[in-house]
Protein backbone atom coordinates (compact mmCIF):
# COMPACT_ATOMS: atom_id res chain seq x y z
CA UNK A 1 0.00 0.00 0.00
CA UNK A 2 1.19 3.48 -0.85
CA UNK A 3 0.61 6.88 0.74
CA UNK A 4 1.26 10.54 0.01
CA UNK A 5 3.35 12.70 2.31
CA UNK A 6 2.49 16.36 1.80
CA UNK A 7 4.08 19.45 3.32
CA UNK A 8 1.45 22.16 3.29
CA UNK A 9 1.55 25.93 3.17
CA UNK A 10 2.91 26.42 -0.36
CA UNK A 11 1.07 28.61 -2.83
CA UNK A 12 0.64 26.71 -6.07
CA UNK A 13 1.86 28.39 -9.22
CA UNK A 14 2.59 27.54 -12.84
CA UNK A 15 0.94 25.57 -15.63
CA UNK A 16 -0.69 22.15 -15.75
CA UNK A 17 -2.13 20.25 -18.73
CA UNK A 18 -5.29 18.20 -18.32
CA UNK A 19 -5.38 14.51 -19.25
CA UNK A 20 -8.14 12.76 -21.17
CA UNK A 21 -11.42 12.17 -19.34
CA UNK A 22 -11.63 8.78 -17.66
CA UNK A 23 -15.42 8.97 -17.59
CA UNK A 24 -15.50 9.46 -21.36
CA UNK A 25 -12.78 6.92 -22.13
CA UNK A 26 -14.41 4.00 -20.31
CA UNK A 27 -17.72 3.96 -22.25
CA UNK A 28 -15.91 4.65 -25.51
CA UNK A 29 -13.63 1.66 -24.92
CA UNK A 30 -16.71 -0.41 -24.12
CA UNK A 31 -18.33 0.77 -27.36
CA UNK A 32 -15.56 -0.84 -29.43
CA UNK A 33 -17.29 -4.16 -28.67
CA UNK A 34 -20.12 -3.10 -30.99
CA UNK A 35 -18.09 -2.94 -34.21
CA UNK A 36 -15.69 -5.62 -35.48
CA UNK A 37 -12.44 -4.22 -36.84
CA UNK A 38 -9.71 -1.77 -35.86
CA UNK A 39 -10.56 1.12 -33.52
CA UNK A 40 -8.08 3.87 -32.61
CA UNK A 41 -8.71 5.78 -29.38
CA UNK A 42 -6.47 8.77 -28.62
CA UNK A 43 -5.77 10.80 -25.46
CA UNK A 44 -6.46 7.98 -23.03
CA UNK A 45 -5.51 8.77 -19.43
CA UNK A 46 -3.15 6.27 -17.85
CA UNK A 47 -5.25 5.59 -14.74
CA UNK A 48 -6.07 2.30 -13.07
CA UNK A 49 -9.69 2.13 -14.29
CA UNK A 50 -8.44 2.34 -17.88
CA UNK A 51 -5.88 -0.38 -17.13
CA UNK A 52 -8.74 -2.62 -15.96
CA UNK A 53 -10.63 -2.05 -19.21
CA UNK A 54 -7.44 -2.74 -21.16
CA UNK A 55 -7.31 -6.11 -19.39
CA UNK A 56 -11.01 -6.85 -19.82
CA UNK A 57 -11.16 -6.23 -23.58
CA UNK A 58 -8.50 -8.87 -24.42
CA UNK A 59 -10.31 -11.32 -22.13
CA UNK A 60 -13.44 -10.74 -24.22
CA UNK A 61 -11.46 -11.31 -27.41
CA UNK A 62 -9.85 -8.03 -28.48
CA UNK A 63 -6.25 -7.48 -29.48
CA UNK A 64 -4.90 -4.16 -28.20
CA UNK A 65 -1.68 -2.19 -28.64
CA UNK A 66 0.16 -0.21 -26.02
CA UNK A 67 0.53 3.54 -25.99
CA UNK A 68 -1.60 6.63 -25.48
CA UNK A 69 -3.23 6.10 -28.88
CA UNK A 70 -4.78 2.72 -28.17
CA UNK A 71 -5.63 0.42 -31.07
CA UNK A 72 -8.41 -2.07 -30.33
CA UNK A 73 -9.06 -4.88 -32.81
CA UNK A 74 -12.11 -6.86 -31.81
CA UNK A 75 -13.11 -9.08 -34.73
CA UNK A 76 -14.42 -12.00 -32.66
CA UNK A 77 -16.06 -12.06 -29.24
CA UNK A 78 -14.60 -15.15 -27.58
CA UNK A 79 -16.04 -14.67 -24.09
CA UNK A 80 -19.00 -12.28 -23.70
CA UNK A 81 -18.27 -11.99 -20.00
CA UNK A 82 -16.81 -9.59 -17.44
CA UNK A 83 -15.64 -11.76 -14.53
CA UNK A 84 -15.48 -10.38 -11.01
CA UNK A 85 -11.76 -10.94 -10.60
CA UNK A 86 -11.10 -8.56 -13.50
CA UNK A 87 -13.64 -5.82 -12.78
CA UNK A 88 -13.98 -5.84 -8.99
CA UNK A 89 -12.18 -2.49 -8.62
CA UNK A 90 -14.00 -0.66 -11.44
CA UNK A 91 -17.49 0.75 -11.03
CA UNK A 92 -17.96 1.19 -14.78
CA UNK A 93 -17.70 -2.53 -15.59
CA UNK A 94 -21.47 -2.50 -16.19
CA UNK A 95 -20.83 -0.50 -19.37
CA UNK A 96 -19.95 -3.67 -21.30
CA UNK A 97 -23.39 -5.19 -20.59
CA UNK A 98 -25.27 -3.32 -23.33
CA UNK A 99 -22.63 -3.69 -26.07
CA UNK A 100 -22.09 -7.42 -25.41
CA UNK A 101 -25.81 -8.13 -25.36
CA UNK A 102 -26.40 -6.12 -28.54
CA UNK A 103 -23.61 -7.78 -30.51
CA UNK A 104 -23.65 -11.33 -29.14
CA UNK A 105 -27.16 -11.81 -27.84
CA UNK A 106 -25.67 -12.81 -24.49
CA UNK A 107 -23.72 -11.14 -21.70
CA UNK A 108 -22.60 -12.14 -18.22
CA UNK A 109 -21.23 -9.25 -16.18
CA UNK A 110 -20.17 -9.17 -12.53
CA UNK A 111 -21.88 -6.62 -10.36
CA UNK A 112 -19.41 -3.73 -10.20
CA UNK A 113 -17.05 -2.67 -7.45
CA UNK A 114 -15.26 0.68 -7.19
CA UNK A 115 -16.02 3.56 -4.85
CA UNK A 116 -18.40 3.05 -1.93
CA UNK A 117 -20.14 6.41 -2.30
CA UNK A 118 -23.67 5.09 -2.54
CA UNK A 119 -25.80 2.31 -3.92
CA UNK A 120 -25.78 3.51 -7.56
CA UNK A 121 -28.19 0.68 -8.42
CA UNK A 122 -28.26 -0.93 -11.84
CA UNK A 123 -32.04 -1.39 -11.79
CA UNK A 124 -32.54 1.35 -14.38
CA UNK A 125 -30.13 -0.40 -16.78
CA UNK A 126 -31.81 -3.75 -16.20
CA UNK A 127 -35.38 -2.48 -16.49
CA UNK A 128 -34.56 -0.71 -19.74
CA UNK A 129 -32.94 -3.79 -21.28
CA UNK A 130 -35.88 -5.92 -20.18
CA UNK A 131 -38.23 -3.45 -21.86
CA UNK A 132 -36.14 -3.95 -25.02
CA UNK A 133 -36.76 -7.71 -24.87
CA UNK A 134 -33.84 -9.04 -22.85
CA UNK A 135 -34.22 -11.91 -20.41
CA UNK A 136 -32.13 -11.01 -17.36
CA UNK A 137 -31.27 -12.92 -14.20
CA UNK A 138 -29.22 -11.82 -11.20
CA UNK A 139 -27.50 -14.66 -9.36
CA UNK A 140 -24.28 -15.09 -7.39
CA UNK A 141 -23.15 -11.52 -7.99
CA UNK A 142 -23.61 -11.60 -11.78
CA UNK A 143 -26.02 -10.09 -14.29
CA UNK A 144 -26.80 -12.59 -17.05
CA UNK A 145 -28.71 -11.29 -20.08
CA UNK A 146 -30.03 -12.91 -23.26
CA UNK A 147 -31.80 -11.53 -26.34
CA UNK A 148 -31.80 -12.68 -29.98
CA UNK A 149 -32.03 -9.04 -30.98
CA UNK A 150 -33.08 -6.12 -28.84
CA UNK A 151 -36.16 -4.18 -29.87
CA UNK A 152 -36.28 -0.40 -29.84
CA UNK A 153 -38.48 1.04 -27.09
CA UNK A 154 -39.28 4.29 -25.32
CA UNK A 155 -37.29 4.40 -22.07
CA UNK A 156 -37.96 6.82 -19.22
CA UNK A 157 -35.31 7.00 -16.51
CA UNK A 158 -36.58 7.92 -13.04
CA UNK A 159 -33.42 9.99 -12.58
CA UNK A 160 -30.76 11.02 -15.08
CA UNK A 161 -28.16 8.26 -15.04
CA UNK A 162 -24.88 8.67 -16.90
CA UNK A 163 -23.89 5.00 -17.17
CA UNK A 164 -27.52 4.00 -17.72
CA UNK A 165 -27.87 6.45 -20.61
CA UNK A 166 -24.57 5.24 -22.09
CA UNK A 167 -25.38 1.56 -21.68
CA UNK A 168 -28.84 1.75 -23.25
CA UNK A 169 -27.66 4.07 -26.02
CA UNK A 170 -24.94 1.60 -26.99
CA UNK A 171 -27.34 -1.33 -26.86
CA UNK A 172 -29.88 0.56 -28.96
CA UNK A 173 -27.46 1.22 -31.83
CA UNK A 174 -27.82 -2.42 -32.97
CA UNK A 175 -31.43 -2.91 -31.90
CA UNK A 176 -34.35 -3.39 -34.24
CA UNK A 177 -36.27 -0.13 -34.58
CA UNK A 178 -36.07 3.16 -32.73
CA UNK A 179 -35.24 3.73 -29.08
CA UNK A 180 -36.09 6.98 -27.30
CA UNK A 181 -34.36 7.70 -23.97
CA UNK A 182 -36.19 10.32 -21.91
CA UNK A 183 -34.68 12.04 -18.89
CA UNK A 184 -31.31 11.12 -20.36
CA UNK A 185 -28.04 12.31 -18.86
CA UNK A 186 -26.60 15.41 -20.54
CA UNK A 187 -22.97 15.18 -19.34
CA UNK A 188 -20.16 15.98 -21.80
CA UNK A 189 -18.91 12.40 -21.42
CA UNK A 190 -22.25 11.11 -22.75
CA UNK A 191 -21.94 13.51 -25.69
CA UNK A 192 -18.39 12.32 -26.37
CA UNK A 193 -19.55 8.70 -26.51
CA UNK A 194 -22.33 9.73 -28.89
CA UNK A 195 -19.81 11.40 -31.19
CA UNK A 196 -17.82 8.18 -31.45
CA UNK A 197 -20.92 6.05 -31.98
CA UNK A 198 -21.87 8.38 -34.84
CA UNK A 199 -18.40 7.99 -36.33
CA UNK A 200 -19.06 4.24 -36.30
CA UNK A 201 -22.29 4.76 -38.22
CA UNK A 202 -24.84 4.93 -35.41
CA UNK A 203 -27.96 7.03 -36.04
CA UNK A 204 -28.43 9.19 -32.95
CA UNK A 205 -30.09 12.54 -32.33
CA UNK A 206 -30.46 14.70 -29.24
CA UNK A 207 -27.17 14.16 -27.43
CA UNK A 208 -26.63 16.89 -24.84
CA UNK A 209 -30.39 17.13 -24.22
CA UNK A 210 -32.68 15.10 -21.99
CA UNK A 211 -34.18 13.19 -24.95
CA UNK A 212 -31.96 10.99 -27.10
CA UNK A 213 -33.31 9.14 -30.14
CA UNK A 214 -31.43 6.12 -31.52
CA UNK A 215 -32.42 4.40 -34.74
CA UNK A 216 -30.97 0.89 -34.71
CA UNK A 217 -28.80 -0.38 -37.54
CA UNK A 218 -27.55 -3.79 -38.67
CA UNK A 219 -23.84 -3.08 -38.38
CA UNK A 220 -21.34 -0.51 -37.15
CA UNK A 221 -17.79 0.11 -38.40
CA UNK A 222 -14.71 1.09 -36.35
CA UNK A 223 -13.23 4.57 -36.49
CA UNK A 224 -10.79 6.93 -34.74
CA UNK A 225 -11.59 9.23 -31.84
CA UNK A 226 -9.83 11.56 -29.41
CA UNK A 227 -11.10 11.59 -25.83
CA UNK A 228 -12.23 14.96 -24.45
CA UNK A 229 -10.24 16.60 -21.61
CA UNK A 230 -11.12 15.63 -18.05
CA UNK A 231 -13.27 18.42 -16.60
CA UNK A 232 -13.05 16.93 -13.10
CA UNK A 233 -9.25 16.91 -13.16
CA UNK A 234 -9.25 20.49 -14.44
CA UNK A 235 -11.66 21.48 -11.69
CA UNK A 236 -9.53 19.79 -9.04
CA UNK A 237 -6.48 21.86 -9.97
CA UNK A 238 -8.52 25.08 -10.08
CA UNK A 239 -9.90 24.40 -6.60
CA UNK A 240 -6.42 23.55 -5.30
CA UNK A 241 -5.11 26.85 -6.65
CA UNK A 242 -7.89 28.74 -4.86
CA UNK A 243 -7.35 26.82 -1.60
CA UNK A 244 -3.62 27.66 -1.55
CA UNK A 245 -4.13 31.30 -2.69
CA UNK A 246 -2.09 30.37 -5.74
CA UNK A 247 -1.90 31.40 -9.39
CA UNK A 248 -2.32 28.51 -11.83
CA UNK A 249 -2.95 28.11 -15.54
CA UNK A 250 -4.90 24.99 -16.52
CA UNK A 251 -4.29 24.11 -20.17
CA UNK A 252 -6.01 21.79 -22.63
CA UNK A 253 -9.49 21.93 -21.06
CA UNK A 254 -12.99 22.84 -22.29
CA UNK A 255 -14.03 25.81 -20.12
CA UNK A 256 -17.76 25.58 -20.89
CA UNK A 257 -17.78 22.14 -19.27
CA UNK A 258 -16.86 23.88 -16.00
CA UNK A 259 -19.34 26.78 -16.00
CA UNK A 260 -20.97 25.83 -12.68
CA UNK A 261 -17.62 25.49 -10.91
CA UNK A 262 -16.21 28.71 -12.37
CA UNK A 263 -19.22 30.65 -11.09
CA UNK A 264 -18.66 29.31 -7.57
CA UNK A 265 -14.93 30.03 -7.71
CA UNK A 266 -15.74 33.63 -8.56
CA UNK A 267 -18.19 33.74 -5.64
CA UNK A 268 -15.43 32.73 -3.18
CA UNK A 269 -13.23 35.52 -4.53
CA UNK A 270 -11.06 33.91 -7.20
CA UNK A 271 -10.21 35.82 -10.40
CA UNK A 272 -10.82 33.73 -13.53
CA UNK A 273 -9.58 34.42 -17.05
CA UNK A 274 -10.47 32.17 -20.01
CA UNK A 275 -8.47 32.08 -23.26
CA UNK A 276 -9.60 29.34 -25.65
CA UNK A 277 -8.81 26.01 -24.01
CA UNK A 278 -6.94 27.66 -21.12
CA UNK A 279 -8.26 28.76 -17.72
CA UNK A 280 -6.11 31.05 -15.56
CA UNK A 281 -6.99 31.44 -11.89
CA UNK A 282 -5.71 33.82 -9.23
CA UNK A 283 -6.69 32.48 -5.84
CA UNK A 284 -8.24 34.94 -3.37
CA UNK A 285 -6.28 36.33 -0.44
CA UNK A 286 -9.40 35.68 1.68
CA UNK A 287 -11.83 32.90 0.81
CA UNK A 288 -15.49 33.91 0.97
CA UNK A 289 -18.18 31.41 1.98
CA UNK A 290 -20.76 30.16 -0.51
CA UNK A 291 -23.33 27.40 -0.87
CA UNK A 292 -23.26 24.54 -3.39
CA UNK A 293 -25.82 21.94 -4.37
CA UNK A 294 -24.74 19.04 -6.56
CA UNK A 295 -26.94 18.44 -9.59
CA UNK A 296 -26.79 16.56 -12.89
CA UNK A 297 -24.96 18.43 -15.66
CA UNK A 298 -24.95 21.37 -16.24
CA UNK A 299 -25.30 21.80 -12.47
CA UNK A 300 -22.46 21.63 -9.96
CA UNK A 301 -20.74 18.23 -10.36
CA UNK A 302 -20.95 15.71 -7.55
CA UNK A 303 -17.42 14.67 -8.55
CA UNK A 304 -16.14 18.10 -7.39
CA UNK A 305 -18.17 18.36 -4.19
CA UNK A 306 -15.51 16.88 -1.88
CA UNK A 307 -12.75 19.06 -3.34
CA UNK A 308 -14.85 22.21 -3.04
CA UNK A 309 -15.77 21.36 0.54
CA UNK A 310 -12.07 21.20 1.39
CA UNK A 311 -11.78 24.74 0.01
CA UNK A 312 -14.78 25.95 2.02
CA UNK A 313 -13.27 24.73 5.29
CA UNK A 314 -10.95 27.74 5.01
CA UNK A 315 -13.60 30.33 4.11
CA UNK A 316 -14.33 33.28 6.38
CA UNK A 317 -17.87 32.30 7.28
CA UNK A 318 -20.38 29.46 7.00
CA UNK A 319 -21.17 27.53 3.84
CA UNK A 320 -23.83 24.91 3.08
CA UNK A 321 -23.04 21.88 0.89
CA UNK A 322 -26.00 19.82 -0.31
CA UNK A 323 -25.42 16.49 -2.04
CA UNK A 324 -28.34 15.31 -4.19
CA UNK A 325 -26.69 12.62 -6.34
CA UNK A 326 -25.11 10.04 -4.01
CA UNK A 327 -26.36 9.34 -0.51
CA UNK A 328 -22.99 8.38 0.93
CA UNK A 329 -20.69 11.03 -0.49
CA UNK A 330 -19.62 12.74 2.73
CA UNK A 331 -17.07 10.08 3.72
CA UNK A 332 -14.29 12.67 3.48
CA UNK A 333 -15.86 14.77 6.24
CA UNK A 334 -14.42 12.86 9.26
CA UNK A 335 -10.95 13.07 7.73
CA UNK A 336 -11.25 16.82 7.13
CA UNK A 337 -12.44 17.21 10.72
CA UNK A 338 -9.27 15.42 11.85
CA UNK A 339 -7.36 18.23 10.16
CA UNK A 340 -9.27 20.91 12.07
CA UNK A 341 -12.29 21.50 9.84
CA UNK A 342 -15.62 22.42 11.45
CA UNK A 343 -18.24 20.42 9.53
CA UNK A 344 -21.62 19.13 10.69
CA UNK A 345 -23.53 16.65 8.54
CA UNK A 346 -27.30 16.47 8.65
CA UNK A 347 -28.56 13.90 6.18
CA UNK A 348 -27.61 15.04 2.68
CA UNK A 349 -26.46 18.49 3.87
CA UNK A 350 -23.17 19.57 5.41
CA UNK A 351 -22.72 22.84 7.30
CA UNK A 352 -19.13 24.04 6.89
CA UNK A 353 -17.93 26.70 9.31
CA UNK A 354 -14.73 28.17 8.03
CA UNK A 355 -11.71 27.41 10.19
CA UNK A 356 -8.74 29.70 10.74
CA UNK A 357 -6.40 26.96 9.62
CA UNK A 358 -6.12 23.28 8.85
CA UNK A 359 -3.38 21.24 10.47
CA UNK A 360 -1.54 18.32 8.92
CA UNK A 361 -2.13 14.85 10.35
CA UNK A 362 -2.68 11.24 9.24
CA UNK A 363 -5.83 10.75 7.13
CA UNK A 364 -7.26 7.95 5.00
CA UNK A 365 -8.90 8.28 1.58
CA UNK A 366 -12.19 6.40 1.22
CA UNK A 367 -13.00 6.98 -2.46
CA UNK A 368 -11.66 8.64 -5.58
CA UNK A 369 -12.86 12.21 -5.10
CA UNK A 370 -12.37 12.09 -1.33
CA UNK A 371 -8.71 11.40 -2.09
CA UNK A 372 -8.50 14.61 -4.10
CA UNK A 373 -10.19 16.61 -1.34
CA UNK A 374 -7.67 15.39 1.24
CA UNK A 375 -4.76 16.32 -1.02
CA UNK A 376 -6.19 19.83 -1.46
CA UNK A 377 -6.68 20.17 2.30
CA UNK A 378 -3.13 18.92 2.91
CA UNK A 379 -1.66 21.39 0.42
CA UNK A 380 -3.32 24.26 2.29
CA UNK A 381 -2.71 22.97 5.83
CA UNK A 382 0.08 23.81 8.23
CA UNK A 383 2.59 21.01 8.68
CA UNK A 384 2.79 17.51 7.28
CA UNK A 385 -0.13 15.33 6.20
CA UNK A 386 0.04 11.63 5.40
CA UNK A 387 -2.74 10.45 3.08
CA UNK A 388 -3.28 6.69 3.04
CA UNK A 389 -5.39 4.75 0.57
CA UNK A 390 -4.08 6.60 -2.46
CA UNK A 391 -4.92 3.69 -4.75
CA UNK A 392 -8.34 5.34 -4.92
CA UNK A 393 -6.91 8.45 -6.57
CA UNK A 394 -5.02 6.38 -9.12
CA UNK A 395 -8.40 5.25 -10.46
CA UNK A 396 -9.09 8.71 -11.89
CA UNK A 397 -6.01 10.96 -11.85
CA UNK A 398 -2.91 10.43 -13.96
CA UNK A 399 0.33 10.99 -12.02
CA UNK A 400 -1.32 13.57 -9.79
CA UNK A 401 1.71 13.95 -7.55
CA UNK A 402 3.90 14.82 -10.56
CA UNK A 403 1.44 17.46 -11.74
CA UNK A 404 1.14 19.02 -8.29
CA UNK A 405 4.93 18.94 -7.86
CA UNK A 406 5.27 20.86 -11.12
CA UNK A 407 3.06 23.54 -9.55
CA UNK A 408 5.39 23.83 -6.57
CA UNK A 409 3.70 21.42 -4.16
CA UNK A 410 5.81 19.40 -1.75
CA UNK A 411 4.22 15.99 -2.29
CA UNK A 412 5.76 12.57 -2.60
CA UNK A 413 4.51 9.02 -2.88
CA UNK A 414 5.99 6.31 -0.70
CA UNK A 415 5.17 2.90 0.67
CA UNK A 416 3.26 2.58 3.92
CA UNK A 417 5.22 0.94 6.70
N, C-alpha and C positions, 0 to 999 in steps of 0.2 A: 504494500500500500504506500502511496505517495502523499505528500503534503506540500503546501506552500508556506514559506516563511516570508513575511512581509514586514518591512520597516516603514511605518507610516510617516505622515507629515511632509511629504514632498509634493509640490505643485506639479502636476503633469504638464508637459509641453512638447510640441512637435507635431509630426504627421503620422497617421496610421492609415493603412489601406484595408478595406473591408474584404473578407473572403466571400465565396459563394454561399448562398442560403441553404443550410441543411434542410430546412422544412420545404424547400422547393426541390432540392436534389433527390430526396427520398422517394416521393411519388413519381418523379420523372424516371428514376431508375426502375421503379416497379412497372412503369408503363412500357418499358422495352419488351416485357413479356408478351404484349399484345401483337407485336409485328415481327415475324421471322426475318432475319437478315442482320445487317451491320449498322448499329447505332453508334453515334459519336456524341458524348456528353462532355462539354467543356466547363471549366471554372468550378469543379467539384471541390468542396472543402475537405481537408484531410482530418476528419473527426471520427470518433469511434463508431457512431451510428452509421456513417457511410461505409466504414470498414466491415460492419456486420452485413450490410446489403451486398457488398462486394464478395462476401463469403457465401451468402444465400443464393445469389444468382447462378454461380457455377454449380451449386448443389442441385438447382432446378434443371440445369442443362446448358447454361450459357458459357461461352468462352470470353474472357475479359483480358484486356491489356492493363499494364500498369501506367501510371502517370496521371497528371492533372486532367488531360483530355482522355477520358476513359472510352475505350471502344468495347461495346457489348455486342457479341454475335450470339444470337439465340434462335438458331434454326429449329431445334427440336427440344420439346419439353420432356425431359427424362423422368423427373419426379415432381409432380404438381403439388409439392408440400413445402411447408415452412416449419421444420421441427423445433421443439422448444429449446434444445441445446444450442441452436444457432441464433435464435431470436429473443432469448430470455431477457437480454439487456436493452432491447429496442422497442419502444412503444409503437413505432410505426410499422411493425411487422404485418399488421392487419391490411396494409395497403396492397399486398400481393393477392389478397383474397379475390377481389373483383377481376383483375386481369387474368389470373389462372382459371377462374370459373368461366370467363368469357371465351378464352381461347381453347381450353381443354375440356370443358364440360364437367370438370371435377377440381376440387381444391380441398386441401386439408392443412389448416393453419393453426399453430399454437396460439392460445390466448396470450396477448402481448405482456411484456414486462416494462422496464423503464422507470420513469419517475413516479413516486408515490404521492402525487399532488391531488388526487381525487379519483373517483370511480371511472370517469371517462368511458361509460359503457358502450358496447358495440351493438346494442339493441337496434339503433337506428340503421346501421349498416345491414344487419340481419333481416330486419323487417322489410327494408327496401328490396333486398335481393329475393326474399320470399315473394313479394308482390310481383317481381319480374319472372316468377316461375321456378325459382330454385328450391330444392328440397334441402333443408339444413338441419343438422343435428349438432348438439353440443355435449360432448362426453369426454371425460378424463382430461380436461384442460385443452381440448381441441375443438375448432369449428370445422365441420366437414360439410361440404356443399356439392350438390349435383344439379345439373341442368343440361339437357341436350342443346338447347339454345335459349338464351334469355329473351324475354319479350319486353318491348318497350312499354313503360307505364308512366303515370303521373305520380310523382313521389313528393310528399310534403314532410319535411323535417320539423319536428317539434321545436328544435332549437338549431340555429346555424351550426353545423359541424364541419370542420375543415376536412378531416380524414374521411368522414362520411360522404361529403360532396365529391371528394377526389375518387374514392373507391367506386361509387355508383356511376360517376361520369366515365371512368375507365371501362367499367363493365358494360355500360350502355353503348359504347362506340361500336361494339360487335354484336349488339342485340338486334333482334328483328323488330323493326318499327321505330317509333319515336318515343323517347323518354323526356319528361319534363321534370326538373328538380326545382321545387319551390322552397322558399326560405333557405336557399343555398348560401354557403359561405362566400364572402367577397374578397378574401385575403389575396394579396399579391401573389402568394405562392400557388393558390388555386388558379389564378390567371396564367401564371408561368407554365403550369402543367397543361392548361388548355392550349397554349400557344404551341407546345410540342406535339400534342395530340393532333392539332390541325396540320402541322407539318407532315405528320404521318398519314394524313388523308381523312382524319375524322371530321364529321360535319357537326359543328357545335356553334351555338349562338348564345349570347347573353352573359358571357364570362365577365366578372366584375360587378354583376348585378345579383339580385336575390332570386332570379329565375333563369335557369340554364336549360336550353333545349338541345338535345342530342339526337340526331337521326342516325340510326345504326347502319353499318355498312358491312359488306362481306369480308373485307380484308384491309389491313393497314400495311404501310411500307415504312421502313426505318428512315431516319433522317439525322440531322446534326442540330445540336442546340447548345446554347450557352446559358448556364444557370444565373439567375438574377443575384445581385448583391444581398447579403444578409442584413436586413433592416434591424434585427434584434442585436446583432453584434455592433452595428453602427450606433444604435441607441445606447448600448452598454458603455461604449467609450465616451459618448457625449455626456452621459450621467456622471461617469467617473471624473471627467474634466470639471464639471460643475461642483462635484463634491470636494475636490481638492483645490478649488479656486484657480484652476489651471487654464491654459490656453492651448487648444488642440484643434488640428485640422483633420477631419475624417474624409478620406478620399475614396472614390469608386463606389459611391452609394447612390440611391435614388431618393432624393429629399422628400418628394411627395408621399412616399411610403411612411414617412415619419411625422406627418403633419400634427397628429395629436400630441406626440411627445414634445415636438418643438414648441408648441403653444405653452405647454406646462413648464418647459425650461425657461421660457421668457417670463412666465409668471413668478418663478422663484428668483428672477433677477439676472439670468444669464443673457449675454448679448450673442445673437445668432446672425451669421452672414452666410448666404447660399450663393454659390457660383457653379452652375452646371451640376456636375455630379460630386461636388465638394461642399461640405458643411464646416464652417469655422465657428468655434465657440470660445467665448471669453467667460470663464466662470465668475460668478458674483463674489464680491468681497464679503457680503452678508447674504445668507440664504433666506429667502422669504418663505413662509409657509404657504401651502396650497392644498387643495383636495383633488383626489383622483378617483375615478370609478372605471374599472376595467370593463370593456365592452368588445363585442366582435368588431372587426375592421369595418369602417375606418375609425372606430373608437380607440381609446387608450389600450394598448396591448397587455394582456395578462402576462405575457412573457417578459415585460419590463416592469411589472409591479414591484417585485422584490428589490430590484436595483434602485428604483425611484424611492422606495421606502427607506433604503439606506441613506439616500441623500436627504430625505426629510427629517431624519433623526438629528440633523445638525442645523435645522432651520430655526429662526428666531420666532417661535410661536408654535401653535398647535395645528396639525394637519389631520385630515380624515382620509383613510384609504379604504375603499370599498371594492371587494372582489366579487364579481358576479359570474365568473366563468367556471372556476374550479373551487370546490368546497373545502379543500385541504391545502390551500396555497399560502398559508401563513407559517409554514414550518421554519422559516428563517427567523421568525420573531424572537424565540427564546435565545438564539445565538446572538442576535443584535443586542438583546437586553444584557447578555453577559458582558458585552463591550461597553455598557453604560447607557444604552438607549432607553428611553421612557416610552414604552408602547403597551397599550391595553387592547386586547382583542375581545370583541363582543360579537359572536357569530361570524358573519361575513364582513365585519367592519373592524378596522384597527384605528385607534386614536393615537397619534404620534405627537408627543410633546417634545419639541426640540430640546436637545441637550447641549450644554456648553461644550462638551468634548466627548469623543469616544476614546476608549483606552484599549490598547492591544491586549489580547489574551488568547487562550486556546479555544477554537470553535470547530464545529463539524458541519460540513455541507450535507444537506439532506436530499437535494435534487439539483437539476441543472441550473435553473435561474437563481435558486438560493445560493449556489456557489458563487455566482457573479456578484450577488449583493454583498456577500461576506468579503470578497476581494475589494469591492469599492469601499466598504466600511473600514477595512484594514488599511487601505491606502490613505484614508483621511484621518485615521486614529493616531493618538500619541503612543509611541512605543512599538513593540513587536507583536505581531499576531501570527499564530500558526493555524492554518486552515487544513483540516483533515477531510478525507473523502473527496479529493479533487478528481477522482475518476468520473464523477458526475459532470464536471465542467468540460472534460474531454469529449463528452457526447455531442457538444454543440459549439465549441469554440476551438479554433485552430491555433495552437501554439500561443495561447493567451498570455503566458508569462513573457514570451519574447516580444510581443507587441507592446505590453505595458512597460517592459524594460526600455524599449526604444523611445518611450515617452518620458523616461526619467525615473520610473518607479524602481524601488529597491525590492524586487521579488525574485525568489528562487524556488525551484522545485527540488525536493529531496525525499529520500525514503524515510518512512516512519520507523522509529526504533521498535 
